[in-house]
């Protein structure tokens, strides 16, 4: 994977990309990612994989005016157009899934396929989305993992100061755009019926961040959606089950 940068709406969007073939754009969790992941490498073996840092997260510039995930979705849409990634498959993780879903309601023509992995964005009919504001950074991120050893291998125990600073920057941006109401948008749900894009929903069976009922709600609301449950896995499917998720995405996109 190689680093890239792109200028959109006066902002520098940074990330990594690699591989050839049909473009697949991966949008990260609210806590970002710890750098190049096996999931990205395995995607790049089959497709042109792009992994941008959302505006205000990671290494990308912060749009001080952004106050809602739809604002980030608008910038993401312009990024896709700028880089010639129209008709790409979009894969969103958690909070990133919400951003991608918002984009799909506004510009479904930009997407060839939609993959939502433990996606936020809907108010759960039962239970609630884990509120990261109430706990420490490390407690929230570790709750995304069913396998503590995977979390420790990726982030350390304890995490480094640089990791904690990154989590703090990411959480501050998340709070700007997704705190009130926390991690859902009532206005998005009625629009999902217009997203005529083949959709794959992927949830870890032990997801402690976004309840599985949200997957079932997405499945009912989207016209062409199917659900895959990953066994013995938490919220961070891309990090706990990278090979399984890459295979699910590759089969879905090529089909």
Secondary structure, 3 states (H helix, E strand, C coil): CEEEEEEECCEEEEEEEECCCCEEEEECECCECCCCCHHHHHHHCCCEEEEECCCCCCCCCCCCCCCCHHHHHHHHHHHHHHCCCCCEEEEEECHHHHHHHHHHHHCHHHEEEEEEECCCECCCCCCCCCCHHHCCHHHHHHHCCCCHHHHHHHHECCECHHHHHHHHHHHHHHHHHHCCCCCECHHHHCCHHHCCCEEEEEEECCCCCCCHHHHHHHHHHCCCEEEEEECCCCCCHHHHCHHHHHHHHHHHHHC
